[in-house]
């Protein structure tokens, strides 16, 4: 009895000690964020043996990093070697060294850093310029060609390379065009200052074009003689294109003869790109007009992709092949364009060449891997071995310091820090270690980490961890009531929330099935739920009840077609209807490939592919093929 009471006392004492340390850690973190060194020192005394002690040391050292001696910094880096906090401190230290131009020490420490951002990359370029590194110009030019603003540490590099002609006036105009195309007028104005005054953008005109592009084009319709004026006009036209194609095209028709052929090709490709996203039937003609110019402007990767997608919808397999072969090599090697190239080859009767692409693609555990399998006549099958970590491997993983720190951060609900710590810790794991870490995450209820870790494996897999299925007891009742396919529902939830019941998106969607407040309220009224309040949406049973009702609703609207229901669930029923062809039925895979919203296009592919694996894991019979799940999409008429 005494031993029992003593053990109970010890457990209570240890729990209170941990709770006190958690409170102190949150307090020291806040003190660090406000730069309160006195409070940091006060709380640090109670946290020396805490699992997050490396963070405490980091907070203490970081506040005085600019004046701390090198030996102290290096002692910390050695003591916490290969940890996230060490890499973070090294990055902070390198920023200080870069600002002070202490290049010898910077050059010694920079190669040891893992997380290199643009600010540090540009400090490194500065350092390399001091030793006349000839490769700097090429690397800096790649960094230069962006629509975004860049850190101040890049400016000395660019100034030097522009002064020496290694970044040319053509490069300056290319970046101005990129910035204006993205609507980043501030970046365009800044970059324009590198040009001679008589060539630079007129800032007042640029402001007018941004404020009212239609009025600007009417006011200056006969004044596009200079490069700067033409670029501003093209910017105004791009602004009009964001709201519709007709107005921009009509305005372009009146002024296009004042522009060189290269600019005409550039505008026509921009017009075609916007039209493609709106599924305008004139799109392909405009793409062809842009290509047929004597000085055709090169298409970006995004425009090449949409030209290929429009060709798919039109059934122009010859053009699909031509578009794919025009893509950069790395883009051609992505699974999406390997698959469609194989399909294009099959339409030409080149079955051997098509199968040479499909065979290796079919070994990949992805949407395109699965439809490639089916093109070859192979059904879904899991690997012969489904690797299960041993109890010893799981126990060993729980003792890994980085895993312990990540779990402690999750316990404190410091999700961003926890995600970073977890990602850092597993970054070099082999397959067995990844699956042990995934199992640990699963046992702690971190379903998103479990899934995201399990999908990183290369040759040894565990599809029960990749496709977790929690809450099956709660699910069975609502599925029986709504008569829904369990595999499809699980495939959707896995993509929506990774089974985190309290997750909330930036758009406001909540819970397992990520319901928007208005949708949840509408469904609650349909179900006759009394005293419904939006906070109930994160309750697992309530969320499943509401979400499955809405999913059944969109399935009913679309004649039980999972593809259209998934598109409607993500983007709304009206859009899912709108994306159908006007006249022809569409193969489901082509409908999915040509969905205008990037998020929804990826979403429907993943949801339907997920459902295949869940059906296999659950032992559902018969297992429909992915091609059958995609189906055929009838025309709007």
KEGUGU-630397 format. One record per residue (C-alpha): x, y, z; residue number from 0. Coordinates in Angstrom, 2 decimals, padded with zeros to 5 digits, m for minus. Example, Ala and Ser with C-alpha at 12.3 -4.5 7.8 and 13.67 -1.06 7.14 Angstrom:
REM residues 2
NODE        X        Y        Z  num
NODE   012.30  m004.50   007.80    0
NODE   013.67  m001.06   007.14    1
This chain:
REM residues 637
NODE        X        Y        Z  num
NODE   000.00   000.00   000.00    0
NODE   002.82   002.38   000.94    1
NODE   004.61   001.56  m002.31    2
NODE   001.42   002.26  m004.26    3
NODE   000.91   005.63  m002.53    4
NODE   004.56   006.54  m003.07    5
NODE   004.32   005.70  m006.79    6
NODE   001.10   007.68  m007.08    7
NODE   002.76   010.64  m005.35    8
NODE   005.76   010.33  m007.69    9
NODE   003.56   010.28  m010.79   10
NODE   001.60   013.32  m009.62   11
NODE   004.83   015.14  m008.77   12
NODE   006.39   014.39  m012.18   13
NODE   003.24   015.46  m014.01   14
NODE   003.14   018.75  m012.10   15
NODE   006.84   019.26  m012.81   16
NODE   006.33   018.74  m016.56   17
NODE   003.29   021.03  m016.54   18
NODE   005.34   023.71  m014.80   19
NODE   008.12   023.35  m017.36   20
NODE   005.64   023.64  m020.21   21
NODE   004.30   026.89  m018.75   22
NODE   007.84   028.20  m018.26   23
NODE   008.77   027.30  m021.83   24
NODE   005.81   029.20  m023.24   25
NODE   006.78   032.13  m021.02   26
NODE   010.43   032.11  m022.12   27
NODE   009.38   031.89  m025.76   28
NODE   007.24   035.01  m025.37   29
NODE   010.05   036.79  m023.50   30
NODE   012.45   035.98  m026.34   31
NODE   010.02   037.32  m028.96   32
NODE   009.82   040.64  m027.09   33
NODE   013.60   040.77  m026.52   34
NODE   013.25   040.62  m022.71   35
NODE   016.65   039.17  m021.75   36
NODE   015.96   039.38  m018.00   37
NODE   012.84   037.23  m018.22   38
NODE   014.58   034.81  m020.58   39
NODE   017.35   034.31  m018.00   40
NODE   014.80   033.93  m015.19   41
NODE   012.81   031.13  m016.84   42
NODE   015.90   029.41  m018.25   43
NODE   016.96   028.31  m014.74   44
NODE   013.99   025.96  m014.48   45
NODE   014.38   024.47  m017.95   46
NODE   017.92   023.08  m018.00   47
NODE   016.76   019.45  m018.09   48
NODE   013.62   020.03  m020.14   49
NODE   013.23   018.19  m023.47   50
NODE   013.21   021.59  m025.25   51
NODE   016.36   022.83  m023.47   52
NODE   018.18   023.35  m026.83   53
NODE   015.55   025.93  m027.72   54
NODE   016.08   027.62  m024.36   55
NODE   019.81   027.81  m025.03   56
NODE   019.10   029.19  m028.47   57
NODE   016.88   031.94  m027.03   58
NODE   019.59   032.94  m024.56   59
NODE   022.40   032.98  m027.11   60
NODE   020.42   034.61  m029.91   61
NODE   019.69   037.75  m027.91   62
NODE   023.43   038.51  m027.68   63
NODE   024.61   036.88  m030.90   64
NODE   026.07   040.06  m032.37   65
NODE   028.45   040.49  m029.45   66
NODE   029.05   036.86  m028.43   67
NODE   032.55   035.48  m028.95   68
NODE   033.13   032.91  m031.69   69
NODE   034.12   030.10  m029.30   70
NODE   030.79   030.31  m027.46   71
NODE   028.85   030.16  m030.72   72
NODE   030.87   027.24  m032.01   73
NODE   030.49   025.40  m028.72   74
NODE   026.70   025.66  m029.06   75
NODE   026.85   024.49  m032.69   76
NODE   029.04   021.51  m031.72   77
NODE   026.90   020.62  m028.71   78
NODE   023.73   020.56  m030.83   79
NODE   025.31   019.35  m034.04   80
NODE   022.87   018.26  m036.76   81
NODE   019.90   019.78  m034.95   82
NODE   017.37   022.30  m036.24   83
NODE   018.26   024.87  m033.57   84
NODE   021.95   024.65  m034.52   85
NODE   021.14   025.25  m038.18   86
NODE   018.87   028.10  m037.21   87
NODE   021.54   029.74  m035.09   88
NODE   024.16   029.28  m037.80   89
NODE   021.82   031.03  m040.25   90
NODE   021.32   033.92  m037.81   91
NODE   025.08   034.16  m037.30   92
NODE   025.75   034.16  m041.05   93
NODE   023.32   037.06  m041.49   94
NODE   025.33   039.07  m038.97   95
NODE   028.62   038.10  m040.63   96
NODE   027.24   039.07  m044.03   97
NODE   026.08   042.49  m042.84   98
NODE   029.50   043.08  m041.30   99
NODE   031.21   041.70  m044.44  100
NODE   033.32   039.31  m042.41  101
NODE   033.81   037.19  m045.49  102
NODE   036.53   034.78  m044.35  103
NODE   034.43   033.52  m041.43  104
NODE   031.27   033.60  m043.59  105
NODE   032.96   031.40  m046.23  106
NODE   033.98   028.92  m043.54  107
NODE   030.50   028.56  m042.00  108
NODE   028.16   028.92  m045.01  109
NODE   028.77   025.42  m046.50  110
NODE   027.71   023.88  m043.17  111
NODE   024.25   025.51  m043.38  112
NODE   021.27   023.44  m044.58  113
NODE   018.42   025.97  m044.75  114
NODE   019.65   028.63  m047.16  115
NODE   017.24   031.43  m047.99  116
NODE   017.64   034.14  m050.64  117
NODE   019.13   036.63  m048.20  118
NODE   021.94   034.23  m047.29  119
NODE   022.40   033.08  m050.89  120
NODE   023.01   036.69  m051.90  121
NODE   025.48   037.22  m049.03  122
NODE   027.27   034.14  m050.33  123
NODE   027.35   035.64  m053.83  124
NODE   028.80   038.83  m052.35  125
NODE   031.52   036.80  m050.63  126
NODE   032.32   034.87  m053.81  127
NODE   032.64   038.09  m055.80  128
NODE   035.45   039.12  m053.45  129
NODE   037.43   036.07  m054.60  130
NODE   036.48   036.58  m058.30  131
NODE   034.34   033.44  m058.61  132
NODE   033.39   033.30  m062.31  133
NODE   030.21   031.29  m061.71  134
NODE   028.56   034.06  m059.70  135
NODE   027.21   035.91  m062.75  136
NODE   025.25   032.91  m064.04  137
NODE   023.78   032.08  m060.63  138
NODE   022.90   035.71  m059.93  139
NODE   021.19   036.09  m063.31  140
NODE   018.92   033.12  m062.53  141
NODE   018.08   034.75  m059.20  142
NODE   017.49   038.09  m060.94  143
NODE   014.82   036.78  m063.33  144
NODE   011.89   036.78  m060.92  145
NODE   008.70   038.79  m060.51  146
NODE   009.25   039.04  m056.74  147
NODE   011.13   041.54  m054.63  148
NODE   014.49   040.26  m053.42  149
NODE   016.39   040.88  m050.16  150
NODE   018.67   043.90  m049.78  151
NODE   021.67   041.56  m049.65  152
NODE   021.14   040.92  m053.39  153
NODE   021.42   044.60  m054.38  154
NODE   025.26   044.94  m054.25  155
NODE   025.58   041.79  m056.41  156
NODE   023.12   043.07  m059.01  157
NODE   024.64   046.56  m059.00  158
NODE   028.06   045.16  m059.80  159
NODE   026.86   042.77  m062.50  160
NODE   024.68   045.41  m064.18  161
NODE   027.56   047.89  m064.15  162
NODE   029.83   045.31  m065.80  163
NODE   027.18   044.33  m068.37  164
NODE   026.84   040.76  m067.09  165
NODE   023.18   041.49  m066.41  166
NODE   022.08   043.18  m069.65  167
NODE   019.39   045.71  m070.48  168
NODE   017.46   042.81  m072.04  169
NODE   017.60   041.06  m068.64  170
NODE   016.32   044.23  m066.99  171
NODE   013.37   044.40  m069.38  172
NODE   012.68   040.68  m068.89  173
NODE   012.36   041.18  m065.15  174
NODE   010.18   044.27  m065.60  175
NODE   007.84   042.23  m067.81  176
NODE   007.75   039.37  m065.29  177
NODE   006.90   041.80  m062.49  178
NODE   004.19   043.60  m064.48  179
NODE   002.69   040.30  m065.64  180
NODE   002.33   039.34  m061.96  181
NODE   000.93   042.79  m061.07  182
NODE   003.97   043.69  m058.93  183
NODE   004.30   047.32  m060.03  184
NODE   006.56   048.21  m057.11  185
NODE   009.17   045.68  m058.27  186
NODE   008.84   046.92  m061.87  187
NODE   009.42   050.54  m060.79  188
NODE   012.46   049.56  m058.73  189
NODE   014.04   047.50  m061.52  190
NODE   013.29   050.24  m064.07  191
NODE   015.68   052.54  m062.22  192
NODE   018.58   050.51  m063.58  193
NODE   017.73   051.82  m067.06  194
NODE   018.82   055.24  m068.42  195
NODE   016.33   057.97  m067.49  196
NODE   015.10   058.37  m071.06  197
NODE   014.27   054.61  m071.26  198
NODE   012.79   053.97  m067.81  199
NODE   009.10   053.43  m067.03  200
NODE   007.04   056.56  m066.48  201
NODE   005.85   056.06  m062.90  202
NODE   002.79   058.30  m063.32  203
NODE   001.63   056.38  m066.38  204
NODE   002.19   053.10  m064.57  205
NODE   000.00   054.28  m061.70  206
NODE  m002.73   055.32  m064.14  207
NODE  m002.59   051.95  m065.91  208
NODE  m002.87   050.09  m062.61  209
NODE  m005.77   052.22  m061.38  210
NODE  m007.91   052.19  m064.56  211
NODE  m006.41   050.16  m067.43  212
NODE  m009.31   050.79  m069.82  213
NODE  m009.12   054.55  m069.40  214
NODE  m005.34   054.48  m069.70  215
NODE  m005.46   052.62  m073.02  216
NODE  m008.04   055.07  m074.38  217
NODE  m006.01   058.09  m073.24  218
NODE  m002.67   056.94  m074.70  219
NODE  m003.88   054.82  m077.63  220
NODE  m001.56   056.61  m080.12  221
NODE   001.47   056.91  m077.81  222
NODE   003.25   053.53  m077.75  223
NODE   006.47   054.51  m079.49  224
NODE   008.94   053.70  m076.71  225
NODE   009.67   050.31  m075.14  226
NODE   008.56   051.65  m071.74  227
NODE   005.20   052.85  m073.09  228
NODE   004.57   049.53  m074.82  229
NODE   005.35   047.59  m071.64  230
NODE   002.91   049.73  m069.66  231
NODE   000.26   049.20  m072.35  232
NODE   000.82   045.43  m072.22  233
NODE   000.50   045.64  m068.44  234
NODE  m002.81   047.52  m068.78  235
NODE  m004.04   044.86  m071.19  236
NODE  m003.01   042.10  m068.78  237
NODE  m005.05   043.83  m066.08  238
NODE  m008.06   043.86  m068.41  239
NODE  m007.52   040.16  m069.13  240
NODE  m007.96   039.36  m065.45  241
NODE  m011.60   040.47  m065.64  242
NODE  m012.41   039.16  m069.13  243
NODE  m011.04   038.39  m072.55  244
NODE  m013.44   040.29  m074.83  245
NODE  m012.72   043.79  m073.58  246
NODE  m008.95   043.27  m073.69  247
NODE  m009.07   041.69  m077.15  248
NODE  m011.22   044.50  m078.54  249
NODE  m008.82   047.12  m077.20  250
NODE  m005.82   045.17  m078.52  251
NODE  m007.34   045.00  m082.00  252
NODE  m007.32   048.81  m082.16  253
NODE  m003.68   049.28  m081.12  254
NODE  m001.83   046.09  m082.07  255
NODE  m000.16   047.52  m085.21  256
NODE   001.93   049.85  m083.02  257
NODE   003.70   046.84  m081.49  258
NODE   006.53   044.70  m082.91  259
NODE   005.73   041.08  m083.84  260
NODE   007.37   039.71  m080.70  261
NODE   005.06   041.82  m078.51  262
NODE   002.06   040.79  m080.60  263
NODE   002.95   037.14  m080.06  264
NODE   003.43   037.80  m076.34  265
NODE  m000.03   039.39  m075.99  266
NODE  m001.75   036.66  m078.00  267
NODE  m000.21   033.99  m075.78  268
NODE  m001.35   035.91  m072.67  269
NODE  m004.85   036.22  m074.20  270
NODE  m004.90   032.49  m074.99  271
NODE  m003.72   031.59  m071.47  272
NODE  m006.52   033.56  m069.80  273
NODE  m009.02   032.19  m072.31  274
NODE  m007.85   028.63  m071.62  275
NODE  m008.53   029.04  m067.91  276
NODE  m012.04   030.28  m068.82  277
NODE  m012.44   027.40  m071.31  278
NODE  m013.17   029.85  m074.12  279
NODE  m013.67   028.02  m077.45  280
NODE  m011.44   030.58  m079.22  281
NODE  m008.42   029.61  m077.11  282
NODE  m006.68   027.22  m079.46  283
NODE  m006.88   029.64  m082.36  284
NODE  m005.25   032.35  m080.26  285
NODE  m002.47   030.01  m079.15  286
NODE  m001.83   029.14  m082.80  287
NODE  m001.80   032.84  m083.75  288
NODE   000.85   033.45  m081.07  289
NODE   002.98   030.57  m082.39  290
NODE   002.67   031.49  m086.07  291
NODE   004.35   034.88  m085.67  292
NODE   007.75   035.29  m087.34  293
NODE   009.07   036.41  m083.93  294
NODE   007.06   034.09  m081.69  295
NODE   007.53   034.90  m078.01  296
NODE   008.54   031.81  m075.96  297
NODE   005.73   030.33  m073.93  298
NODE   006.18   029.95  m070.18  299
NODE   005.74   026.51  m068.60  300
NODE   002.26   027.49  m067.40  301
NODE   001.21   028.54  m070.91  302
NODE   002.68   025.42  m072.50  303
NODE   000.72   023.31  m070.01  304
NODE  m002.54   025.07  m070.81  305
NODE  m001.96   024.87  m074.54  306
NODE  m001.57   021.10  m074.12  307
NODE  m004.71   020.92  m071.95  308
NODE  m006.78   022.80  m074.53  309
NODE  m005.50   020.44  m077.21  310
NODE  m006.62   017.52  m075.00  311
NODE  m010.15   018.90  m074.73  312
NODE  m010.24   019.45  m078.48  313
NODE  m008.98   015.94  m079.20  314
NODE  m005.95   017.34  m081.04  315
NODE  m003.49   014.60  m080.10  316
NODE  m000.92   015.77  m082.65  317
NODE  m000.84   019.16  m080.94  318
NODE  m000.72   017.52  m077.50  319
NODE   002.46   015.73  m078.59  320
NODE   003.91   018.91  m080.09  321
NODE   003.25   020.88  m076.87  322
NODE   004.84   018.21  m074.67  323
NODE   007.92   018.02  m076.86  324
NODE   008.24   021.84  m076.62  325
NODE   008.36   021.69  m072.83  326
NODE   011.65   021.93  m070.90  327
NODE   013.18   018.52  m070.24  328
NODE   012.40   018.54  m066.50  329
NODE   008.76   019.38  m067.21  330
NODE   008.48   016.57  m069.75  331
NODE   009.70   014.11  m067.11  332
NODE   006.87   014.87  m064.68  333
NODE   004.30   012.09  m064.35  334
NODE   001.48   014.13  m065.88  335
NODE   003.20   014.79  m069.19  336
NODE   004.75   011.33  m069.42  337
NODE   001.25   009.88  m069.17  338
NODE  m000.31   012.16  m071.78  339
NODE   002.64   011.68  m074.13  340
NODE   002.06   007.92  m073.93  341
NODE  m001.63   008.46  m074.68  342
NODE  m000.74   010.64  m077.67  343
NODE   001.63   007.95  m078.95  344
NODE  m001.15   005.34  m078.66  345
NODE  m003.45   007.44  m080.86  346
NODE  m000.72   007.34  m083.52  347
NODE  m000.52   003.57  m083.23  348
NODE   002.95   003.67  m081.66  349
NODE   002.11   001.14  m078.95  350
NODE   005.67   000.01  m078.23  351
NODE   006.86   003.59  m077.63  352
NODE   003.77   004.29  m075.49  353
NODE   004.28   001.19  m073.35  354
NODE   007.95   002.09  m072.82  355
NODE   006.66   005.19  m071.02  356
NODE   003.69   003.55  m069.28  357
NODE   005.59   000.57  m067.86  358
NODE   007.93   002.50  m065.50  359
NODE   005.20   005.06  m064.75  360
NODE   002.88   002.25  m063.64  361
NODE   005.31   001.38  m060.82  362
NODE   004.74   004.76  m059.16  363
NODE   002.14   004.96  m056.38  364
NODE   000.28   007.97  m057.73  365
NODE  m002.78   008.95  m059.75  366
NODE  m000.85   008.77  m063.02  367
NODE   000.87   005.57  m061.94  368
NODE  m002.53   003.98  m061.40  369
NODE  m004.11   005.06  m064.70  370
NODE  m000.87   004.00  m066.43  371
NODE  m001.36   000.54  m064.88  372
NODE  m004.86   000.41  m066.26  373
NODE  m003.67   001.46  m069.72  374
NODE  m001.45  m001.63  m069.55  375
NODE  m004.36  m003.78  m068.35  376
NODE  m003.11  m004.15  m064.76  377
NODE  m005.33  m003.79  m061.69  378
NODE  m004.27  m002.04  m058.48  379
NODE  m002.04  m004.15  m056.27  380
NODE   000.00  m003.33  m053.19  381
NODE   003.67  m004.38  m052.93  382
NODE   004.32  m008.00  m051.97  383
NODE   005.61  m006.81  m048.59  384
NODE   003.88  m004.25  m046.39  385
NODE   006.66  m003.25  m044.00  386
NODE   005.61  m003.15  m040.35  387
NODE   008.05  m001.54  m037.88  388
NODE   008.95  m003.74  m034.92  389
NODE   008.26  m002.73  m031.32  390
NODE   012.01  m002.19  m030.87  391
NODE   012.19   000.13  m033.89  392
NODE   009.23   002.13  m032.60  393
NODE   010.73   002.32  m029.10  394
NODE   014.08   003.45  m030.52  395
NODE   012.35   006.10  m032.61  396
NODE   010.56   007.50  m029.58  397
NODE   013.98   008.10  m028.00  398
NODE   015.35   010.12  m030.95  399
NODE   015.89   013.65  m029.52  400
NODE   014.39   015.42  m032.55  401
NODE   011.25   013.27  m032.38  402
NODE   010.95   013.97  m028.65  403
NODE   011.30   017.71  m029.27  404
NODE   008.70   017.62  m032.04  405
NODE   006.25   015.72  m029.83  406
NODE   006.79   018.22  m027.01  407
NODE   006.11   021.11  m029.39  408
NODE   002.92   019.42  m030.63  409
NODE   001.87   018.97  m027.00  410
NODE   002.26   022.73  m026.57  411
NODE   000.24   023.33  m029.77  412
NODE   003.21   025.16  m031.33  413
NODE   002.40   023.65  m034.68  414
NODE   004.75   025.59  m036.96  415
NODE   007.78   024.86  m034.78  416
NODE   006.66   021.25  m034.36  417
NODE   006.26   020.70  m038.12  418
NODE   009.72   022.16  m038.74  419
NODE   011.34   020.03  m036.03  420
NODE   009.64   016.89  m037.35  421
NODE   010.58   017.61  m040.98  422
NODE   014.19   018.32  m040.01  423
NODE   014.50   015.15  m037.95  424
NODE   013.19   012.77  m040.61  425
NODE   014.88   014.43  m043.60  426
NODE   017.61   011.78  m043.99  427
NODE   015.74   008.75  m042.66  428
NODE   015.72   005.48  m044.58  429
NODE   012.45   003.68  m045.30  430
NODE   012.43   001.65  m042.08  431
NODE   013.07   004.74  m039.98  432
NODE   010.40   006.71  m041.82  433
NODE   007.82   004.02  m041.14  434
NODE   008.83   003.78  m037.47  435
NODE   008.46   007.57  m037.20  436
NODE   005.09   007.38  m038.98  437
NODE   003.94   004.74  m036.47  438
NODE   005.02   006.97  m033.57  439
NODE   003.07   009.87  m035.05  440
NODE   000.01   007.67  m035.50  441
NODE   000.13   006.50  m031.87  442
NODE   000.25   010.11  m030.71  443
NODE  m002.75   011.03  m032.86  444
NODE  m000.65   013.08  m035.29  445
NODE  m002.35   011.61  m038.32  446
NODE  m001.09   014.23  m040.75  447
NODE   002.53   013.60  m039.75  448
NODE   001.99   009.84  m039.95  449
NODE   000.65   010.04  m043.51  450
NODE   003.14   012.65  m044.72  451
NODE   006.02   010.61  m043.30  452
NODE   004.84   007.26  m044.65  453
NODE   004.48   008.59  m048.22  454
NODE   008.20   009.47  m048.31  455
NODE   009.32   005.85  m048.50  456
NODE   011.05   004.72  m051.70  457
NODE   011.10   000.92  m051.76  458
NODE   009.60  m000.33  m048.46  459
NODE   006.03   000.83  m047.87  460
NODE   003.20   000.53  m045.40  461
NODE  m000.12   001.35  m047.05  462
NODE  m002.04   001.14  m043.80  463
NODE   000.01   004.11  m042.58  464
NODE  m000.16   005.92  m045.92  465
NODE  m003.91   005.49  m045.93  466
NODE  m004.91   005.73  m042.29  467
NODE  m008.55   005.05  m041.47  468
NODE  m009.38   006.40  m038.00  469
NODE  m012.95   006.96  m036.76  470
NODE  m014.37   003.92  m038.59  471
NODE  m016.91   003.22  m035.85  472
NODE  m018.30   006.76  m036.04  473
NODE  m018.14   006.58  m039.83  474
NODE  m020.11   003.36  m040.25  475
NODE  m023.38   004.80  m038.95  476
NODE  m023.38   007.92  m041.12  477
NODE  m022.27   005.96  m044.20  478
NODE  m025.08   003.47  m043.71  479
NODE  m027.58   006.34  m043.39  480
NODE  m026.34   008.17  m046.50  481
NODE  m025.50   005.04  m048.54  482
NODE  m022.03   006.31  m049.44  483
NODE  m018.94   004.46  m050.61  484
NODE  m016.64   004.23  m047.57  485
NODE  m013.46   004.27  m049.69  486
NODE  m014.55   007.45  m051.50  487
NODE  m015.39   009.25  m048.25  488
NODE  m012.08   008.27  m046.67  489
NODE  m010.23   009.31  m049.81  490
NODE  m011.85   012.73  m049.57  491
NODE  m011.23   013.22  m045.84  492
NODE  m007.58   012.19  m046.20  493
NODE  m007.11   015.00  m048.72  494
NODE  m009.27   017.53  m046.88  495
NODE  m007.87   017.34  m043.36  496
NODE  m005.47   014.39  m042.96  497
NODE  m007.99   013.30  m040.26  498
NODE  m007.26   016.26  m037.95  499
NODE  m010.61   017.01  m036.34  500
NODE  m009.89   020.57  m035.19  501
NODE  m008.08   021.86  m038.28  502
NODE  m009.25   025.13  m039.85  503
NODE  m008.24   026.35  m043.28  504
NODE  m007.30   029.93  m044.16  505
NODE  m010.62   030.19  m046.01  506
NODE  m012.52   029.20  m042.83  507
NODE  m013.35   025.54  m043.61  508
NODE  m013.43   023.43  m040.45  509
NODE  m013.12   019.88  m039.20  510
NODE  m012.50   016.47  m040.74  511
NODE  m014.53   017.18  m043.86  512
NODE  m013.54   020.86  m044.04  513
NODE  m016.97   022.44  m044.11  514
NODE  m017.40   026.14  m044.76  515
NODE  m019.63   027.87  m042.18  516
NODE  m022.37   028.65  m044.71  517
NODE  m022.43   025.05  m045.98  518
NODE  m022.50   023.65  m042.44  519
NODE  m025.37   025.95  m041.52  520
NODE  m027.35   024.99  m044.64  521
NODE  m026.90   021.28  m043.99  522
NODE  m027.79   021.67  m040.30  523
NODE  m031.07   023.30  m041.34  524
NODE  m031.76   020.50  m043.82  525
NODE  m031.16   017.94  m041.06  526
NODE  m033.32   019.85  m038.60  527
NODE  m030.50   020.19  m036.07  528
NODE  m031.62   022.28  m033.11  529
NODE  m029.37   024.93  m031.49  530
NODE  m026.66   024.47  m034.12  531
NODE  m023.57   026.66  m033.69  532
NODE  m020.56   026.85  m035.98  533
NODE  m018.15   025.68  m033.24  534
NODE  m019.90   022.27  m033.35  535
NODE  m018.38   021.68  m036.80  536
NODE  m015.12   020.48  m035.23  537
NODE  m016.95   017.80  m033.25  538
NODE  m016.14   014.54  m035.04  539
NODE  m019.65   013.07  m035.07  540
NODE  m021.28   016.36  m036.06  541
NODE  m018.73   017.00  m038.80  542
NODE  m019.18   013.54  m040.28  543
NODE  m022.95   013.86  m040.17  544
NODE  m022.91   017.26  m041.92  545
NODE  m020.12   016.44  m044.36  546
NODE  m021.52   013.13  m045.57  547
NODE  m024.94   014.73  m046.09  548
NODE  m023.38   017.41  m048.29  549
NODE  m021.27   014.86  m050.17  550
NODE  m024.39   012.77  m050.83  551
NODE  m026.12   015.94  m052.02  552
NODE  m023.47   016.72  m054.66  553
NODE  m023.26   013.05  m055.71  554
NODE  m027.00   013.09  m056.31  555
NODE  m026.76   016.29  m058.37  556
NODE  m024.11   014.69  m060.58  557
NODE  m025.72   011.25  m061.07  558
NODE  m023.37   009.54  m058.59  559
NODE  m020.21   010.44  m060.54  560
NODE  m017.37   010.61  m057.98  561
NODE  m015.23   012.86  m060.22  562
NODE  m017.86   015.59  m060.54  563
NODE  m018.89   015.23  m056.90  564
NODE  m015.27   015.71  m055.78  565
NODE  m014.93   018.78  m058.02  566
NODE  m018.21   020.16  m056.65  567
NODE  m017.23   019.44  m053.03  568
NODE  m014.02   021.44  m053.48  569
NODE  m015.08   024.27  m055.81  570
NODE  m018.88   024.28  m055.74  571
NODE  m021.54   022.56  m057.89  572
NODE  m021.95   025.47  m060.33  573
NODE  m018.26   025.39  m061.28  574
NODE  m018.23   021.61  m061.65  575
NODE  m021.12   021.97  m064.12  576
NODE  m019.50   024.90  m065.91  577
NODE  m016.27   022.94  m066.57  578
NODE  m018.04   020.37  m068.75  579
NODE  m017.73   020.65  m072.53  580
NODE  m020.42   022.56  m074.41  581
NODE  m021.06   019.87  m077.00  582
NODE  m019.03   016.67  m076.54  583
NODE  m018.83   014.11  m073.74  584
NODE  m015.39   014.20  m072.13  585
NODE  m013.27   011.34  m070.89  586
NODE  m013.12   011.78  m067.11  587
NODE  m009.32   011.96  m067.09  588
NODE  m009.43   014.84  m069.61  589
NODE  m012.12   016.66  m067.62  590
NODE  m009.94   016.33  m064.49  591
NODE  m006.81   017.46  m066.35  592
NODE  m008.48   020.61  m067.66  593
NODE  m010.08   021.88  m064.46  594
NODE  m009.04   025.58  m064.36  595
NODE  m008.35   025.79  m060.61  596
NODE  m004.94   024.35  m059.72  597
NODE  m006.14   023.29  m056.26  598
NODE  m009.27   021.55  m057.53  599
NODE  m007.44   019.89  m060.43  600
NODE  m004.96   018.30  m058.02  601
NODE  m007.67   017.63  m055.44  602
NODE  m009.93   015.46  m057.60  603
NODE  m007.00   013.35  m058.83  604
NODE  m005.75   012.70  m055.31  605
NODE  m009.22   011.98  m053.87  606
NODE  m010.07   009.43  m056.54  607
NODE  m006.64   007.80  m056.34  608
NODE  m006.96   007.67  m052.52  609
NODE  m010.28   005.91  m052.88  610
NODE  m008.60   003.13  m054.89  611
NODE  m006.16   002.37  m052.08  612
NODE  m008.84   002.57  m049.39  613
NODE  m011.04   000.15  m051.35  614
NODE  m008.10  m002.25  m051.53  615
NODE  m007.22  m001.83  m047.83  616
NODE  m010.85  m002.32  m046.79  617
NODE  m011.21  m005.41  m048.99  618
NODE  m014.13  m003.95  m050.92  619
NODE  m015.49  m006.08  m053.76  620
NODE  m015.68  m005.40  m056.59  621
NODE  m012.85  m002.86  m056.77  622
NODE  m013.68  m000.42  m059.53  623
NODE  m010.80   000.77  m061.65  624
NODE  m009.70   004.38  m061.40  625
NODE  m010.77   004.83  m065.03  626
NODE  m014.26   003.65  m064.08  627
NODE  m014.33   006.05  m061.14  628
NODE  m013.34   008.89  m063.47  629
NODE  m016.09   007.89  m065.88  630
NODE  m017.28   009.98  m068.81  631
NODE  m018.53   013.52  m068.28  632
NODE  m021.61   014.45  m070.29  633
NODE  m021.79   017.84  m072.07  634
NODE  m023.60   020.84  m070.62  635
NODE  m026.52   020.39  m072.98  636
